[in-house]
Amino acid sequence: MKKELTEYEESLKIYRDLKGVIDTSFEEGEKIGYDKGEKVGYDKGKDEKARQMAKVMKNEGEPLEKISNYTGLSPEEIDKL
């Protein structure tokens, strides 16, 4: 019985330690996650806008070099549009 109680207490200690690590990680992730998530969203929107602009310019017959200069996309990326 004493052995089972010791094993139980040990497993409870491990559980609490792991829960503490997870809770702390979650809280830290919330603190930095919003800012990073916001930046990722901004960058994604900026990239999408450049692609839209490149499509319009390409359809208008603008040279690839000019499209690349205006959008920051490589000629290879523009060709794929």
N, C-alpha and C positions, 0 to 999 in steps of 0.2 A: 504494500500500500504506500509506503514512504517513497519507494522508487517511482511509482506512478505519479505521485504528487510532485516530486522533483521534476520529472519529465514534463508534466503539465505546466508547471511554473516556468520552466525553461522555454517551452514552446510559446507561452504567453509573452515572455520577455522578447523573444525574437519577433513575434507578431507586432508588439508595440513599437519596437525599434524600426521595423520596416514601415509601419504605418506613419511613424514620425518622419522618416526620410521621404516618403511619398507626399505627405502633406506639405512638408517644407518645399519640396521640388515644385509642387503645384502652385504654391503661393509665389515662389520666385518666378515661375513661368508666367503667371498672371501679370506680375510687375513689368517684366521685359517683353512679354508676348505681344501686348497691344501695340507698342511702338514698332516692333519689328513687323508685325502683321500689317500695320498701317503703311510702312515703307514698301513691303512686298506688293500690296495692293496699288500703291501709287506707281511703282515701277512697271507693274503689269499694265496698268492703264496707259501709261506713257508709251510703252512698247506697242500697244494696240493702236494708239493714235498715229504713231509713226507708220505702221503698216497700212492703215486706212489712207493716209496721205500719199504713201507710195503707190497704192493701187490707183488712186485718182490720177496722179501724175503719169503713171505708166499708161493708163488708158488714154490720156491726153497726148501721148507720144513724146513725152520728155525723155531726154537721154538718161541712161542709167547712172552716169557720173553725177549729173545734176540731182537726180532723185536721191542718190546716196549722200551727197553733200547736205541736202535739206533734211533728210530723215535720220541720218546716222546708220542706216541699214547698209549691209554689204551688197554689192551687185548680185551675188549668189542668192541672198535672201530675197532680193527684189525680183529676180528671175522666177522664183518659186511662187510668187503671188499671182 
